[in-house]
Amino acid sequence: MRKLFIIMFLVSFLMGCQSPEIQSSQTPQKESIKISFHQSYEHQGITFELIDMLVDKEIYPANTNSKYDYVHFDENTDYEMLDIVMCLTNKSYKSLQANSDFRVKLKTKNDVIKMECYIESKEFTSLQKDAAIDKDETVLLHMNATIDSQQREENLRLSFYIEDQEYVVDFIYKDYQNQKQIIELNQVLDMNNELSMKFDDLGILNKVLPDDTSGEYFYFELEDKKNLFLYGSCDFENKSHHDMKLADLPALRIRGQNIHLFHIVKQTKDKRDFVEDENTVIQQGEKCRIFYYIELPKDIFFNDIYKNKQKIEMSYKIDRYLLKIPE
């Protein structure tokens, strides 16, 4: 009996002296939490929301009206970058690093891929790999993975880890793109109580004309007769508490085999000319007319963009919109 007691004591003692590694391996893992796009979540002071997803050879920041930096992928391969964008606010007790405080992976049909993280700059003009997210700062976090064209139609899973908690979202890229909201003509957009826009025209032209073409006026004409203008005009109001520059306004782009960026100009008060300088000031409370345009070869537009029903993308800080090219 005494020998049995000693043996039981030794077993209990040894069990209590297990290494931390052994003990932690026996701790049950937390269950993953399923999340969805366009819904906000919170984890110990960190709030986050998945706001956009794209596949391309190039990943751009929100503001491409002025000087910007982007992430470029080798065009000579059959692979592309899946870019999933998260809006994240850090209200925790410390600053965060994108590629160390967060772990992100993509599960495909046959593989698990580690994703690289990039932070958009405060000006929304560049993507930075090792940038810090300060306390009380809101940023756009880009999560990139390399995929092939077939995986656009596969069931994919994004796993986003904060500390030891896993958040997952299941999606099919192609289905997500088809569910995006389309902005209609004459629909008023109020963005963050900072600005208001209403597009009243989108179309294809061989000249970009001002609103008043009586008397003497100025316009943009094609550099090549084999090209065309894709353009849009809108009423704009600066509703913020500060002046804005033309370069600060929402940026437009359209995707085909390549990404095409629109020029932005402000119509003069006499409605007969345009101001192109990106540093042109739009004062607090000012209302004006803004024109976007891009010159494209006709074969690229009709055989690539129009044929594939591509839509115009508009981005402003954390907001994303789509505009449909008229039939």
Contacts in CASP RR format, 6 or more apart in sequence:
PFRMAT RR
TARGET T0000
AUTHOR 0000-0000-0000
METHOD contacts of the structure
MODEL  1
MRKLFIIMFLVSFLMGCQSPEIQSSQTPQKESIKISFHQSYEHQGITFEL
IDMLVDKEIYPANTNSKYDYVHFDENTDYEMLDIVMCLTNKSYKSLQANS
DFRVKLKTKNDVIKMECYIESKEFTSLQKDAAIDKDETVLLHMNATIDSQ
QREENLRLSFYIEDQEYVVDFIYKDYQNQKQIIELNQVLDMNNELSMKFD
DLGILNKVLPDDTSGEYFYFELEDKKNLFLYGSCDFENKSHHDMKLADLP
ALRIRGQNIHLFHIVKQTKDKRDFVEDENTVIQQGEKCRIFYYIELPKDI
FFNDIYKNKQKIEMSYKIDRYLLKIPE
29 164 0 8 1.000
30 164 0 8 1.000
30 165 0 8 1.000
30 166 0 8 1.000
32 159 0 8 1.000
32 166 0 8 1.000
32 167 0 8 1.000
32 168 0 8 1.000
33 41 0 8 1.000
33 165 0 8 1.000
33 166 0 8 1.000
33 167 0 8 1.000
33 168 0 8 1.000
34 167 0 8 1.000
34 168 0 8 1.000
34 169 0 8 1.000
34 170 0 8 1.000
35 41 0 8 1.000
35 50 0 8 1.000
35 160 0 8 1.000
35 167 0 8 1.000
35 168 0 8 1.000
35 169 0 8 1.000
36 50 0 8 1.000
36 169 0 8 1.000
37 50 0 8 1.000
37 51 0 8 1.000
37 53 0 8 1.000
37 169 0 8 1.000
37 171 0 8 1.000
37 176 0 8 1.000
38 49 0 8 1.000
38 50 0 8 1.000
38 51 0 8 1.000
39 49 0 8 1.000
39 50 0 8 1.000
40 47 0 8 1.000
40 48 0 8 1.000
40 49 0 8 1.000
41 47 0 8 1.000
41 48 0 8 1.000
41 49 0 8 1.000
41 167 0 8 1.000
42 48 0 8 1.000
43 162 0 8 1.000
43 163 0 8 1.000
43 165 0 8 1.000
43 167 0 8 1.000
44 92 0 8 1.000
44 162 0 8 1.000
44 163 0 8 1.000
45 90 0 8 1.000
45 91 0 8 1.000
45 92 0 8 1.000
46 88 0 8 1.000
46 89 0 8 1.000
46 90 0 8 1.000
46 91 0 8 1.000
46 92 0 8 1.000
46 96 0 8 1.000
46 162 0 8 1.000
47 88 0 8 1.000
47 89 0 8 1.000
47 91 0 8 1.000
48 86 0 8 1.000
48 87 0 8 1.000
48 88 0 8 1.000
48 89 0 8 1.000
48 141 0 8 1.000
48 160 0 8 1.000
49 86 0 8 1.000
49 87 0 8 1.000
49 88 0 8 1.000
50 84 0 8 1.000
50 85 0 8 1.000
50 86 0 8 1.000
50 169 0 8 1.000
51 85 0 8 1.000
51 86 0 8 1.000
51 87 0 8 1.000
51 140 0 8 1.000
51 318 0 8 1.000
51 320 0 8 1.000
52 84 0 8 1.000
52 85 0 8 1.000
52 320 0 8 1.000
53 82 0 8 1.000
53 83 0 8 1.000
53 84 0 8 1.000
53 85 0 8 1.000
53 171 0 8 1.000
53 173 0 8 1.000
53 176 0 8 1.000
53 177 0 8 1.000
54 82 0 8 1.000
54 83 0 8 1.000
54 85 0 8 1.000
55 80 0 8 1.000
55 81 0 8 1.000
55 82 0 8 1.000
55 83 0 8 1.000
55 147 0 8 1.000
55 152 0 8 1.000
55 173 0 8 1.000
56 73 0 8 1.000
56 80 0 8 1.000
56 81 0 8 1.000
56 83 0 8 1.000
56 255 0 8 1.000
56 259 0 8 1.000
57 72 0 8 1.000
57 73 0 8 1.000
57 74 0 8 1.000
57 75 0 8 1.000
57 80 0 8 1.000
57 81 0 8 1.000
57 258 0 8 1.000
58 70 0 8 1.000
58 71 0 8 1.000
58 72 0 8 1.000
58 73 0 8 1.000
58 81 0 8 1.000
58 258 0 8 1.000
58 259 0 8 1.000
59 70 0 8 1.000
59 71 0 8 1.000
59 81 0 8 1.000
59 83 0 8 1.000
59 118 0 8 1.000
59 127 0 8 1.000
59 142 0 8 1.000
59 144 0 8 1.000
60 68 0 8 1.000
60 70 0 8 1.000
60 253 0 8 1.000
60 259 0 8 1.000
61 68 0 8 1.000
61 69 0 8 1.000
61 70 0 8 1.000
61 120 0 8 1.000
61 121 0 8 1.000
61 124 0 8 1.000
61 125 0 8 1.000
61 126 0 8 1.000
61 127 0 8 1.000
61 140 0 8 1.000
62 120 0 8 1.000
62 124 0 8 1.000
62 140 0 8 1.000
62 251 0 8 1.000
62 315 0 8 1.000
62 316 0 8 1.000
62 317 0 8 1.000
62 318 0 8 1.000
63 123 0 8 1.000
63 124 0 8 1.000
63 125 0 8 1.000
63 247 0 8 1.000
63 248 0 8 1.000
63 251 0 8 1.000
63 315 0 8 1.000
63 316 0 8 1.000
63 317 0 8 1.000
64 125 0 8 1.000
64 251 0 8 1.000
64 253 0 8 1.000
64 261 0 8 1.000
65 246 0 8 1.000
65 247 0 8 1.000
65 248 0 8 1.000
65 249 0 8 1.000
65 251 0 8 1.000
65 264 0 8 1.000
65 278 0 8 1.000
66 125 0 8 1.000
66 247 0 8 1.000
66 278 0 8 1.000
67 125 0 8 1.000
68 125 0 8 1.000
68 126 0 8 1.000
69 125 0 8 1.000
69 126 0 8 1.000
69 127 0 8 1.000
70 126 0 8 1.000
70 127 0 8 1.000
71 81 0 8 1.000
71 118 0 8 1.000
71 127 0 8 1.000
71 142 0 8 1.000
71 144 0 8 1.000
73 79 0 8 1.000
73 80 0 8 1.000
73 81 0 8 1.000
73 146 0 8 1.000
78 148 0 8 1.000
78 149 0 8 1.000
79 146 0 8 1.000
79 147 0 8 1.000
79 148 0 8 1.000
80 146 0 8 1.000
80 147 0 8 1.000
80 148 0 8 1.000
80 149 0 8 1.000
81 144 0 8 1.000
81 145 0 8 1.000
81 146 0 8 1.000
81 147 0 8 1.000
82 106 0 8 1.000
82 144 0 8 1.000
82 145 0 8 1.000
82 146 0 8 1.000
82 147 0 8 1.000
82 151 0 8 1.000
82 156 0 8 1.000
82 173 0 8 1.000
83 142 0 8 1.000
83 143 0 8 1.000
83 144 0 8 1.000
84 115 0 8 1.000
84 142 0 8 1.000
84 143 0 8 1.000
84 144 0 8 1.000
84 158 0 8 1.000
85 140 0 8 1.000
85 141 0 8 1.000
85 142 0 8 1.000
85 143 0 8 1.000
85 320 0 8 1.000
86 140 0 8 1.000
86 141 0 8 1.000
86 142 0 8 1.000
86 143 0 8 1.000
86 160 0 8 1.000
87 138 0 8 1.000
87 139 0 8 1.000
87 140 0 8 1.000
87 141 0 8 1.000
87 318 0 8 1.000
88 133 0 8 1.000
88 138 0 8 1.000
88 139 0 8 1.000
88 140 0 8 1.000
88 141 0 8 1.000
89 136 0 8 1.000
89 137 0 8 1.000
89 138 0 8 1.000
89 139 0 8 1.000
90 96 0 8 1.000
90 133 0 8 1.000
90 134 0 8 1.000
90 135 0 8 1.000
90 136 0 8 1.000
90 137 0 8 1.000
90 138 0 8 1.000
90 139 0 8 1.000
91 135 0 8 1.000
91 136 0 8 1.000
92 135 0 8 1.000
93 135 0 8 1.000
94 135 0 8 1.000
95 132 0 8 1.000
95 133 0 8 1.000
95 134 0 8 1.000
95 135 0 8 1.000
96 102 0 8 1.000
96 132 0 8 1.000
96 133 0 8 1.000
97 130 0 8 1.000
97 132 0 8 1.000
97 133 0 8 1.000
98 117 0 8 1.000
98 118 0 8 1.000
98 119 0 8 1.000
98 129 0 8 1.000
98 130 0 8 1.000
98 131 0 8 1.000
98 133 0 8 1.000
98 141 0 8 1.000
99 116 0 8 1.000
99 117 0 8 1.000
99 129 0 8 1.000
99 130 0 8 1.000
101 162 0 8 1.000
102 117 0 8 1.000
102 141 0 8 1.000
102 160 0 8 1.000
102 161 0 8 1.000
102 162 0 8 1.000
103 159 0 8 1.000
103 160 0 8 1.000
103 161 0 8 1.000
104 114 0 8 1.000
104 115 0 8 1.000
104 117 0 8 1.000
104 143 0 8 1.000
104 158 0 8 1.000
104 159 0 8 1.000
104 160 0 8 1.000
104 161 0 8 1.000
105 112 0 8 1.000
105 113 0 8 1.000
105 114 0 8 1.000
105 115 0 8 1.000
105 158 0 8 1.000
105 159 0 8 1.000
106 112 0 8 1.000
106 113 0 8 1.000
106 115 0 8 1.000
106 145 0 8 1.000
106 147 0 8 1.000
106 156 0 8 1.000
106 157 0 8 1.000
106 158 0 8 1.000
106 159 0 8 1.000
107 113 0 8 1.000
107 156 0 8 1.000
107 157 0 8 1.000
107 158 0 8 1.000
107 159 0 8 1.000
108 147 0 8 1.000
108 151 0 8 1.000
108 154 0 8 1.000
108 156 0 8 1.000
109 151 0 8 1.000
109 154 0 8 1.000
109 155 0 8 1.000
113 145 0 8 1.000
113 146 0 8 1.000
113 147 0 8 1.000
114 145 0 8 1.000
115 143 0 8 1.000
115 144 0 8 1.000
115 145 0 8 1.000
115 158 0 8 1.000
116 129 0 8 1.000
116 143 0 8 1.000
116 144 0 8 1.000
116 145 0 8 1.000
117 129 0 8 1.000
117 141 0 8 1.000
117 142 0 8 1.000
117 143 0 8 1.000
117 144 0 8 1.000
118 127 0 8 1.000
118 128 0 8 1.000
118 129 0 8 1.000
118 141 0 8 1.000
118 142 0 8 1.000
118 144 0 8 1.000
119 127 0 8 1.000
119 128 0 8 1.000
119 129 0 8 1.000
119 131 0 8 1.000
119 133 0 8 1.000
119 139 0 8 1.000
119 140 0 8 1.000
119 141 0 8 1.000
119 142 0 8 1.000
120 126 0 8 1.000
120 127 0 8 1.000
120 128 0 8 1.000
120 139 0 8 1.000
120 140 0 8 1.000
120 142 0 8 1.000
121 127 0 8 1.000
121 128 0 8 1.000
121 131 0 8 1.000
124 140 0 8 1.000
124 317 0 8 1.000
127 142 0 8 1.000
131 139 0 8 1.000
133 139 0 8 1.000
138 318 0 8 1.000
140 318 0 8 1.000
143 158 0 8 1.000
143 160 0 8 1.000
151 173 0 8 1.000
152 173 0 8 1.000
152 174 0 8 1.000
153 172 0 8 1.000
153 173 0 8 1.000
153 174 0 8 1.000
154 172 0 8 1.000
154 173 0 8 1.000
155 170 0 8 1.000
155 171 0 8 1.000
155 172 0 8 1.000
156 170 0 8 1.000
156 171 0 8 1.000
156 172 0 8 1.000
156 173 0 8 1.000
157 168 0 8 1.000
157 169 0 8 1.000
157 170 0 8 1.000
157 171 0 8 1.000
158 168 0 8 1.000
158 169 0 8 1.000
158 171 0 8 1.000
159 166 0 8 1.000
159 167 0 8 1.000
159 168 0 8 1.000
160 166 0 8 1.000
160 167 0 8 1.000
160 168 0 8 1.000
160 169 0 8 1.000
161 167 0 8 1.000
180 311 0 8 1.000
180 322 0 8 1.000
181 321 0 8 1.000
181 322 0 8 1.000
182 311 0 8 1.000
182 322 0 8 1.000
182 323 0 8 1.000
182 324 0 8 1.000
183 189 0 8 1.000
183 199 0 8 1.000
183 314 0 8 1.000
183 321 0 8 1.000
183 322 0 8 1.000
183 323 0 8 1.000
185 199 0 8 1.000
185 200 0 8 1.000
185 201 0 8 1.000
185 202 0 8 1.000
186 198 0 8 1.000
186 199 0 8 1.000
186 200 0 8 1.000
187 198 0 8 1.000
187 199 0 8 1.000
188 196 0 8 1.000
188 197 0 8 1.000
188 198 0 8 1.000
189 196 0 8 1.000
189 197 0 8 1.000
189 198 0 8 1.000
189 321 0 8 1.000
190 196 0 8 1.000
190 239 0 8 1.000
191 197 0 8 1.000
191 250 0 8 1.000
191 316 0 8 1.000
191 317 0 8 1.000
191 319 0 8 1.000
192 316 0 8 1.000
192 317 0 8 1.000
192 319 0 8 1.000
193 239 0 8 1.000
193 240 0 8 1.000
194 238 0 8 1.000
194 239 0 8 1.000
194 240 0 8 1.000
195 236 0 8 1.000
195 237 0 8 1.000
195 238 0 8 1.000
195 239 0 8 1.000
195 240 0 8 1.000
195 244 0 8 1.000
195 249 0 8 1.000
195 250 0 8 1.000
195 316 0 8 1.000
196 235 0 8 1.000
196 236 0 8 1.000
196 237 0 8 1.000
196 239 0 8 1.000
197 234 0 8 1.000
197 235 0 8 1.000
197 236 0 8 1.000
197 237 0 8 1.000
197 250 0 8 1.000
197 290 0 8 1.000
198 234 0 8 1.000
198 235 0 8 1.000
199 232 0 8 1.000
199 233 0 8 1.000
199 234 0 8 1.000
199 323 0 8 1.000
200 233 0 8 1.000
200 234 0 8 1.000
200 235 0 8 1.000
201 231 0 8 1.000
201 232 0 8 1.000
201 233 0 8 1.000
202 231 0 8 1.000
202 232 0 8 1.000
202 312 0 8 1.000
202 323 0 8 1.000
202 324 0 8 1.000
202 325 0 8 1.000
202 326 0 8 1.000
203 230 0 8 1.000
203 231 0 8 1.000
203 232 0 8 1.000
203 325 0 8 1.000
203 326 0 8 1.000
204 228 0 8 1.000
204 229 0 8 1.000
204 230 0 8 1.000
204 231 0 8 1.000
204 301 0 8 1.000
204 325 0 8 1.000
205 228 0 8 1.000
205 229 0 8 1.000
205 231 0 8 1.000
206 221 0 8 1.000
206 222 0 8 1.000
206 228 0 8 1.000
206 229 0 8 1.000
207 219 0 8 1.000
207 220 0 8 1.000
207 221 0 8 1.000
207 222 0 8 1.000
207 229 0 8 1.000
208 219 0 8 1.000
208 220 0 8 1.000
208 229 0 8 1.000
208 231 0 8 1.000
208 291 0 8 1.000
208 293 0 8 1.000
209 217 0 8 1.000
209 219 0 8 1.000
210 217 0 8 1.000
210 218 0 8 1.000
210 219 0 8 1.000
210 267 0 8 1.000
210 268 0 8 1.000
210 271 0 8 1.000
210 272 0 8 1.000
210 273 0 8 1.000
210 274 0 8 1.000
211 267 0 8 1.000
211 271 0 8 1.000
211 289 0 8 1.000
212 270 0 8 1.000
212 271 0 8 1.000
212 272 0 8 1.000
213 272 0 8 1.000
215 272 0 8 1.000
216 272 0 8 1.000
217 272 0 8 1.000
217 273 0 8 1.000
218 272 0 8 1.000
218 273 0 8 1.000
218 274 0 8 1.000
220 229 0 8 1.000
220 274 0 8 1.000
220 293 0 8 1.000
222 228 0 8 1.000
222 229 0 8 1.000
222 295 0 8 1.000
223 295 0 8 1.000
224 295 0 8 1.000
224 297 0 8 1.000
226 297 0 8 1.000
226 298 0 8 1.000
226 299 0 8 1.000
227 295 0 8 1.000
227 296 0 8 1.000
227 297 0 8 1.000
227 298 0 8 1.000
228 295 0 8 1.000
228 296 0 8 1.000
228 298 0 8 1.000
228 301 0 8 1.000
229 293 0 8 1.000
229 294 0 8 1.000
229 295 0 8 1.000
229 296 0 8 1.000
230 254 0 8 1.000
230 262 0 8 1.000
230 293 0 8 1.000
230 294 0 8 1.000
230 296 0 8 1.000
230 301 0 8 1.000
230 312 0 8 1.000
230 325 0 8 1.000
231 291 0 8 1.000
231 292 0 8 1.000
231 293 0 8 1.000
231 294 0 8 1.000
232 291 0 8 1.000
232 292 0 8 1.000
232 293 0 8 1.000
233 289 0 8 1.000
233 290 0 8 1.000
233 291 0 8 1.000
233 292 0 8 1.000
234 289 0 8 1.000
234 290 0 8 1.000
234 291 0 8 1.000
234 292 0 8 1.000
235 287 0 8 1.000
235 289 0 8 1.000
236 249 0 8 1.000
236 282 0 8 1.000
236 287 0 8 1.000
236 288 0 8 1.000
236 289 0 8 1.000
236 290 0 8 1.000
237 285 0 8 1.000
237 286 0 8 1.000
237 287 0 8 1.000
238 244 0 8 1.000
238 282 0 8 1.000
238 283 0 8 1.000
238 284 0 8 1.000
238 285 0 8 1.000
238 286 0 8 1.000
238 287 0 8 1.000
239 285 0 8 1.000
240 284 0 8 1.000
241 284 0 8 1.000
242 284 0 8 1.000
243 281 0 8 1.000
243 282 0 8 1.000
243 283 0 8 1.000
243 284 0 8 1.000
244 281 0 8 1.000
244 282 0 8 1.000
245 278 0 8 1.000
245 279 0 8 1.000
245 280 0 8 1.000
245 281 0 8 1.000
245 282 0 8 1.000
246 264 0 8 1.000
246 265 0 8 1.000
246 266 0 8 1.000
246 275 0 8 1.000
246 277 0 8 1.000
246 278 0 8 1.000
246 279 0 8 1.000
246 280 0 8 1.000
246 282 0 8 1.000
247 264 0 8 1.000
247 278 0 8 1.000
247 279 0 8 1.000
249 264 0 8 1.000
249 282 0 8 1.000
249 290 0 8 1.000
249 316 0 8 1.000
250 314 0 8 1.000
250 315 0 8 1.000
250 316 0 8 1.000
250 319 0 8 1.000
250 321 0 8 1.000
251 261 0 8 1.000
251 262 0 8 1.000
251 264 0 8 1.000
251 314 0 8 1.000
251 315 0 8 1.000
251 316 0 8 1.000
252 261 0 8 1.000
252 262 0 8 1.000
252 264 0 8 1.000
252 292 0 8 1.000
252 294 0 8 1.000
252 312 0 8 1.000
252 313 0 8 1.000
252 314 0 8 1.000
252 323 0 8 1.000
253 259 0 8 1.000
253 260 0 8 1.000
253 261 0 8 1.000
253 262 0 8 1.000
253 312 0 8 1.000
253 313 0 8 1.000
253 315 0 8 1.000
254 260 0 8 1.000
254 262 0 8 1.000
254 294 0 8 1.000
254 305 0 8 1.000
254 310 0 8 1.000
254 311 0 8 1.000
254 312 0 8 1.000
254 313 0 8 1.000
255 305 0 8 1.000
255 310 0 8 1.000
255 313 0 8 1.000
256 300 0 8 1.000
256 304 0 8 1.000
256 305 0 8 1.000
256 308 0 8 1.000
256 310 0 8 1.000
257 300 0 8 1.000
257 304 0 8 1.000
260 294 0 8 1.000
260 296 0 8 1.000
260 305 0 8 1.000
261 294 0 8 1.000
262 292 0 8 1.000
262 293 0 8 1.000
262 294 0 8 1.000
262 312 0 8 1.000
263 276 0 8 1.000
263 292 0 8 1.000
263 293 0 8 1.000
263 294 0 8 1.000
264 278 0 8 1.000
264 290 0 8 1.000
264 291 0 8 1.000
264 292 0 8 1.000
265 274 0 8 1.000
265 275 0 8 1.000
265 276 0 8 1.000
265 290 0 8 1.000
265 291 0 8 1.000
265 293 0 8 1.000
266 274 0 8 1.000
266 275 0 8 1.000
266 280 0 8 1.000
266 282 0 8 1.000
266 288 0 8 1.000
266 289 0 8 1.000
266 290 0 8 1.000
266 291 0 8 1.000
267 273 0 8 1.000
267 274 0 8 1.000
267 275 0 8 1.000
267 288 0 8 1.000
267 289 0 8 1.000
267 290 0 8 1.000
267 291 0 8 1.000
268 274 0 8 1.000
268 275 0 8 1.000
269 288 0 8 1.000
271 289 0 8 1.000
274 291 0 8 1.000
282 288 0 8 1.000
296 305 0 8 1.000
304 310 0 8 1.000
305 325 0 8 1.000
306 325 0 8 1.000
310 325 0 8 1.000
311 322 0 8 1.000
311 323 0 8 1.000
311 324 0 8 1.000
311 325 0 8 1.000
312 322 0 8 1.000
312 323 0 8 1.000
312 324 0 8 1.000
312 325 0 8 1.000
313 320 0 8 1.000
313 321 0 8 1.000
313 322 0 8 1.000
313 323 0 8 1.000
314 320 0 8 1.000
314 321 0 8 1.000
314 322 0 8 1.000
314 323 0 8 1.000
315 321 0 8 1.000
END
